[in-house]
């Protein structure tokens, strides 16, 4: 059952996916815009192209004729996926899912208007003037996000009218697609936020991983832990929402579905049709299969009978602080001295401030509290320097 997999995007999530694929004997071609990207270091073949160039993307697909096309990032000319499906290629999870989830407008309208899921109130703006009107309607504070971006790029929290111009500029220069429409959301004073990793199968029931708590800075994940603390009622509501939206988008694979939790409500936020960065905590052995193994098995049609929590875990990111090339890793000898801990170094060839270069992991099978695991993962991250 050896398949040829074209992986579009070759970052750290792609690298772990390729490792999972290698273990099941699959053949992977890793694609990205720069050479020696993390997933390229462990894949069978590589291609270096700008995936926003549809013609180049077409050429790579025609050259390799893959059994599966697996997107790992958002910066892809995803409308081409519809043509690939018509040509008989399997797009993961589906062309519809990849297109809807890349565009916040499409996914938010699907969730709020078509599926009637509870979301933050929102408006769209195509100019700074429209943004000012939207902020006036929704109130301050509020959140502005480019329709096409990821990892917090171009995102701002507006806390005063004086910040509107700066937020508009950021949305137009730092989003994935450059100048474009933005979504403006009311600010939800949530108690916590979670990722619910959801696995849809070709034949078999939809499964849910234990919920993952996470904390962000600059719109990007800094730490995550599993399981997150929430009520059984909240968990069932989140599972119900995740099931509805993934069924509407169609296809098999793992989805990172994000929610805001208040004392008595669960708000749908976003989802990614691929392994999620907060899900790297599953590399700590928290489940019988980590998120990358689950994604691979689902897209190959290998049945997953159940997802079992095996221990508690936490993760923390290792960030670069300077611009540079051929980074040097220091502190692994110190970090390796901590019990029930581990780390992954991604092998990115270039550093820049706040770039994620690795992740630390802590775990416990002895009932250790999540708060303690989070502290150990953060301490471990502070011991490792990559610059």
C-alpha positions in Angstrom: 0.0 0.0 0.0 2.9 2.3 -0.7 1.7 5.8 -1.8 3.4 8.8 -3.3 2.6 11.8 -1.2 3.2 15.4 -2.4 3.7 17.5 0.8 3.0 21.2 0.2 4.9 23.0 2.9 7.9 21.6 4.7 8.0 23.1 8.1 8.3 21.4 11.5 4.7 20.0 11.3 5.6 18.6 7.9 8.8 17.1 9.2 7.0 15.1 11.9 4.4 14.0 9.3 7.2 12.7 7.0 8.7 10.8 9.9 5.3 9.1 10.5 5.1 8.4 6.7 8.5 6.9 6.6 7.6 4.5 9.4 4.7 3.2 7.3 6.8 2.9 4.2 5.3 5.8 2.2 7.2 7.9 -0.4 7.2 11.7 0.2 8.1 14.7 -2.0 8.6 17.7 0.2 7.8 21.1 -1.3 8.6 24.6 0.0 9.9 28.0 -1.1 13.4 27.6 0.4 16.0 24.8 0.4 16.7 22.5 3.3 13.3 23.2 5.0 12.8 20.8 7.9 10.6 18.2 6.1 13.0 18.1 3.2 15.7 16.8 5.6 13.8 13.5 6.0 11.8 13.2 2.7 12.7 11.1 -0.3 12.6 14.0 -2.8 12.2 17.8 -2.7 11.0 20.6 -4.9 11.7 24.3 -4.3 8.9 26.6 -5.7 6.7 29.5 -4.8 3.4 27.6 -4.1 1.4 30.8 -4.7 2.4 30.5 -8.4 -0.3 28.2 -9.8 1.7 27.3 -12.9 4.7 26.1 -10.9 2.3 24.1 -8.7 0.7 22.5 -11.7 4.2 21.6 -13.1 5.2 19.8 -9.8 1.9 17.9 -9.7 2.3 16.8 -13.3 5.9 15.8 -12.8 5.3 13.6 -9.8 1.7 12.4 -10.3 1.2 11.8 -6.6 -1.4 9.6 -5.0 -2.1 12.2 -2.4 -1.6 16.0 -2.2 -1.1 17.0 1.4 -1.1 20.8 2.2 0.8 21.7 5.4 0.6 25.5 5.1 -1.9 28.2 3.9 0.3 30.0 1.4 -0.7 27.9 -1.6 -2.8 28.6 -4.7 -5.5 26.4 -3.3 -8.1 27.0 -6.0 -6.0 24.7 -8.2 -7.0 21.9 -5.9 -10.4 21.7 -7.5 -8.8 21.0 -10.9 -6.5 18.3 -9.3 -9.5 16.5 -7.8 -11.2 16.5 -11.3 -8.0 15.0 -12.6 -8.3 12.2 -10.1 -5.8 13.3 -7.5 -6.7 12.9 -3.8 -6.4 16.3 -2.0 -6.2 16.1 1.8 -8.7 16.4 3.3 -10.5 17.9 0.2 -10.2 20.8 -2.2 -13.2 22.4 -0.5 -11.7 22.1 3.0 -8.3 23.6 1.9 -10.0 26.5 0.2 -12.6 27.3 2.9 -10.1 27.1 5.7 -7.5 29.3 4.0 -10.0 32.1 3.8 -11.4 33.3 7.2 -14.4 34.8 5.4 -15.5 31.5 3.9 -15.0 29.5 7.0 -16.6 32.0 9.3 -19.7 32.4 7.1 -20.0 28.6 6.9 -19.8 28.2 10.6 -22.0 31.1 11.7 -24.5 31.4 8.8 -24.8 27.9 7.4 -24.2 25.8 10.4 -25.4 28.2 13.1 -22.4 27.7 15.3 -21.8 30.2 18.1 -19.0 32.6 17.1 -17.8 36.1 18.0 -19.8 38.8 16.3 -17.9 39.9 13.2 -17.8 42.3 10.2 -15.6 42.7 7.2 -13.6 45.7 6.0 -11.9 46.5 2.7 -10.5 49.9 3.6 -9.3 51.8 6.7 -12.5 53.8 6.6 -14.6 50.6 6.6 -12.4 49.3 9.5 -13.2 52.4 11.5 -17.0 51.9 11.0 -16.7 48.2 11.9 -14.8 49.0 15.1 -17.4 51.6 16.0 -20.2 49.0 15.5 -18.5 46.1 17.4 -16.9 48.2 20.1 -13.4 48.4 21.6 -11.5 46.2 22.3 -11.9 44.2 19.1 -9.7 41.9 16.9 -8.6 42.5 13.3 -7.3 39.6 11.2 -6.4 39.4 7.5 -8.7 36.9 5.8 -5.7 34.9 4.6 -3.0 34.5 7.2 -1.7 32.1 9.8 0.2 32.0 13.1 -1.0 35.5 14.0 0.6 37.2 11.0 -1.0 40.7 10.5 -3.3 40.2 13.4 -4.0 43.0 16.0 -6.1 43.7 19.1 -7.5 47.2 18.9 -7.7 48.8 22.4 -8.2 52.4 21.3 -9.2 54.4 18.3 -5.6 55.6 17.9 -4.5 52.0 17.1 -6.8 51.6 14.1 -4.5 53.0 11.5 -1.5 50.9 12.7 -3.7 47.7 12.8 -4.9 48.4 9.2 -1.3 48.8 8.0 -0.2 45.5 9.8 -3.1 43.6 8.2 -2.1 44.8 4.7 1.6 44.2 5.0 1.9 41.1 7.1 -0.9 38.8 5.9 -0.3 35.9 3.5 -1.9 37.6 0.5 -0.8 41.2 1.1 -3.4 44.0 0.8 -6.8 42.4 1.2 -10.1 42.4 3.1 -10.0 41.8 6.8 -12.3 40.4 9.4 -13.1 42.4 12.5 -14.3 40.5 15.5 -15.7 41.5 18.8 -13.4 40.7 21.7 -14.6 37.7 23.7 -13.4 37.9 27.3 -12.8 34.1 27.4 -11.5 32.1 30.3 -9.5 29.8 28.1 -9.0 28.5 24.6 -8.6 25.0 23.4 -7.7 23.0 20.3 -9.9 19.9 19.7 -8.0 17.7 17.3 -10.7 15.9 15.3 -10.0 12.9 13.1 -12.4 12.2 10.2 -12.0 8.8 8.5 -12.7 7.4 5.1 -14.7 4.6 6.7 -15.2 4.8 10.4 -16.5 7.2 12.9 -15.1 10.7 13.7 -12.8 10.6 16.7 -11.7 13.3 19.1 -8.4 13.7 20.9 -8.4 14.8 24.5 -8.7 18.6 24.4 -5.5 20.7 24.3 -5.1 24.0 26.1 -2.8 26.6 24.7 -1.5 30.1 25.2 -0.6 32.5 22.5 1.6 35.6 22.2 1.7 37.8 19.0 -1.1 35.5 17.7 1.3 32.5 17.8 1.3 29.5 20.0 3.8 29.6 22.9 2.8 26.6 25.0 0.2 23.8 25.0 -0.9 21.1 27.4 -3.1 18.0 27.3 -5.7 17.4 28.6 -7.2 20.9 29.0 -9.6 21.4 31.9 -13.2 22.0 30.9 -16.6 20.6 31.8 -18.2 17.6 30.2 -20.9 19.9 28.9 -18.4 22.2 27.2 -16.5 19.2 25.8 -19.6 17.7 24.2 -20.6 21.1 22.7 -17.1 21.5 21.2 -17.2 18.0 19.8 -20.7 18.6 18.3 -19.4 21.8 16.6 -16.2 20.2 15.4 -18.2 17.2 13.9 -20.6 19.6 12.1 -17.9 21.8 10.5 -15.6 18.9 9.4 -18.5 17.0 7.9 -19.5 20.1 5.9 -16.0 20.6 4.6 -15.6 16.8 3.7 -12.6 14.6 3.6 -10.4 12.4 5.8 -7.6 13.6 8.0 -6.9 15.4 11.2 -8.3 18.9 11.9 -7.2 21.4 14.5 -10.5 23.0 15.6 -10.1 26.0 17.9 -12.6 27.3 20.5 -12.9 30.0 23.1 -14.4 29.0 26.4 -16.2 31.3 28.8 -17.9 30.2 32.0 -21.0 29.0 30.3 -20.4 29.2 26.5 -18.3 27.6 23.8 -17.4 29.8 20.8 -16.1 28.4 17.5 -13.0 30.3 16.5 -11.0 28.7 13.6 -9.9 25.4 12.2 -7.0 24.0 10.2 -7.4 20.9 8.0 -4.0 19.5 9.0 -1.9 18.8 12.1 -2.0 21.8 14.4 1.0 23.5 16.1 -0.5 23.2 19.5 -0.9 19.5 18.9 2.9 19.1 19.1 2.2 18.2 22.7 1.1 14.8 21.5 4.8 14.1 20.7 5.1 13.7 24.5 3.3 10.4 24.3 0.1 11.7 25.6 -1.9 9.5 23.2 -1.6 6.1 21.7 -1.0 7.9 18.3 0.4 11.4 18.0 -1.4 13.8 15.7 0.9 13.2 12.7 0.4 9.4 12.9 -3.4 10.0 13.1 -3.3 12.3 10.1 -1.3 9.8 8.0 -3.5 6.8 9.0 -6.7 8.7 8.2 -5.6 9.9 4.8 -4.3 6.4 3.9 -7.6 4.8 4.9 -6.0 2.8 7.8 -8.7 2.3 10.4 -8.3 4.1 13.7 -10.4 2.3 16.3 -9.9 4.7 19.2 -7.8 7.5 20.6 -6.6 6.8 24.1 -5.0 9.3 26.5 -2.0 7.6 28.0 -0.5 10.4 30.1 -0.5 14.1 30.7 1.8 16.4 28.8 2.9 19.9 28.1 4.9 21.7 25.4 6.7 25.0 25.1 8.3 26.6 22.1 12.0 27.4 21.6 12.3 30.8 19.9 15.2 32.4 18.1 16.1 36.0 19.2 18.3 37.2 16.3 18.6 37.1 12.5 21.2 34.6 11.2 22.1 31.6 9.2 23.4 28.1 10.1 22.1 28.4 13.7 24.0 26.8 16.6 22.1 24.9 19.2 23.3 25.3 22.8 22.1 23.8 26.1 20.9 20.3 25.1 23.3 18.8 27.6 21.7 20.8 30.4 18.1 20.2 29.1 18.7 16.4 28.8 19.3 16.3 32.5 15.6 16.9 33.3 13.5 13.8 34.1 10.3 13.1 32.1 11.2 15.6 29.5 12.3 15.7 25.9 12.8 18.2 23.0 12.7 18.5 19.3 15.0 20.7 17.2 13.4 21.5 13.9 16.6 22.1 11.9 15.5 25.4 10.2 18.5 26.9 8.3 17.7 30.5 9.1 16.8 32.4 12.3 14.9 35.6 12.9 13.4 37.1 16.1 10.5 35.0 17.5 10.9 32.3 14.9 10.0 28.9 16.3 13.1 26.7 16.1 12.2 23.8 18.4 9.8 22.6 21.1 10.2 21.1 24.5 8.0 18.4 26.0 7.2 17.3 29.5 5.0 14.4 30.6 3.9 12.4 33.6 2.1 9.1 34.2 2.1 9.6 38.0 -0.6 12.2 38.4 1.6 15.2 38.3 -0.5 18.4 37.8 -0.6 20.1 34.4 0.6 23.4 36.0 3.8 21.6 37.1 4.3 20.1 33.6 3.9 23.5 32.0 6.5 25.0 34.3 9.0 22.2 33.5 8.4 22.5 29.7 9.0 26.3 30.0 12.1 25.9 32.1 13.4 23.3 29.6 12.8 25.8 26.8 14.8 28.5 28.6 17.8 26.3 28.8 18.1 25.8 25.0 19.4 28.6 22.8 19.3 28.5 19.0 20.9 31.6 17.4 
